[in-house]
Amino acid sequence: MKKEYDFSKAVRGKFYRKGATLKLPVYLDQKVQTFVQTIAESKQSDISTIVNEILKSDMRLADVIR
């Protein structure tokens, strides 16, 4: 690292976009990915949709348990 950096020409908020959402990557274990991919293929859907459906189902179950 340098001892000093020149920020004299910096622009505050240059890359800020109000309302932008950040999509985080999620890494699945190979066994889980294969399981979800099999379901996605049988439903002619994509993995993200299936994972979201499973997680939403788990959220509803967790609400019932509380």
C-alpha positions as CSV (number, residue, x, y, z in Angstrom):
1,M,0.0,0.0,0.0
2,K,1.1,3.5,-0.6
3,K,1.7,5.9,2.3
4,E,-0.7,8.4,0.8
5,Y,-3.5,8.4,-1.8
6,D,-4.6,11.4,-3.8
7,F,-8.4,11.8,-3.5
8,S,-8.4,15.4,-4.8
9,K,-10.3,14.4,-8.0
10,A,-12.6,12.0,-6.2
11,V,-16.4,12.3,-6.7
12,R,-18.6,11.4,-3.7
13,G,-21.3,8.9,-4.5
14,K,-20.2,8.4,-8.1
15,F,-21.3,4.8,-8.1
16,Y,-24.3,5.1,-5.7
17,R,-27.6,4.2,-7.1
18,K,-30.7,4.9,-5.0
19,G,-32.9,1.9,-4.7
20,A,-30.3,-0.5,-6.2
21,T,-30.5,-4.0,-4.7
22,L,-27.5,-6.2,-4.2
23,K,-27.8,-9.8,-5.3
24,L,-25.5,-11.9,-3.1
25,P,-24.1,-15.1,-4.5
26,V,-25.0,-18.2,-2.6
27,Y,-22.8,-21.2,-2.8
28,L,-24.5,-24.6,-2.3
29,D,-22.9,-27.9,-1.3
30,Q,-22.6,-30.2,-4.3
31,K,-25.2,-32.6,-2.8
32,V,-27.7,-29.8,-2.2
33,Q,-27.1,-28.3,-5.6
34,T,-27.7,-31.6,-7.3
35,F,-30.9,-32.1,-5.3
36,V,-32.2,-28.6,-6.2
37,Q,-31.1,-28.9,-9.8
38,T,-33.1,-32.2,-10.2
39,I,-36.2,-30.5,-8.9
40,A,-35.7,-27.5,-11.1
41,E,-35.3,-29.7,-14.2
42,S,-38.4,-31.7,-13.4
43,K,-40.4,-28.5,-13.0
44,Q,-38.8,-26.8,-16.0
45,S,-37.6,-24.0,-13.7
46,D,-34.3,-22.5,-12.6
47,I,-32.4,-23.2,-9.4
48,S,-32.9,-19.8,-8.0
49,T,-36.7,-20.1,-8.2
50,I,-36.6,-23.5,-6.5
51,V,-34.3,-22.4,-3.7
52,N,-36.5,-19.4,-3.1
53,E,-39.6,-21.6,-2.9
54,I,-37.9,-24.0,-0.4
55,L,-36.7,-21.1,1.8
56,K,-40.1,-19.4,1.8
57,S,-41.6,-22.7,2.8
58,D,-39.1,-22.9,5.7
59,M,-39.9,-19.3,6.7
60,R,-43.6,-20.2,6.9
61,L,-42.8,-23.3,9.0
62,A,-40.6,-21.2,11.3
63,D,-43.4,-18.7,11.8
64,V,-45.8,-21.5,12.8
65,I,-43.2,-22.9,15.3
66,R,-42.8,-19.5,17.0
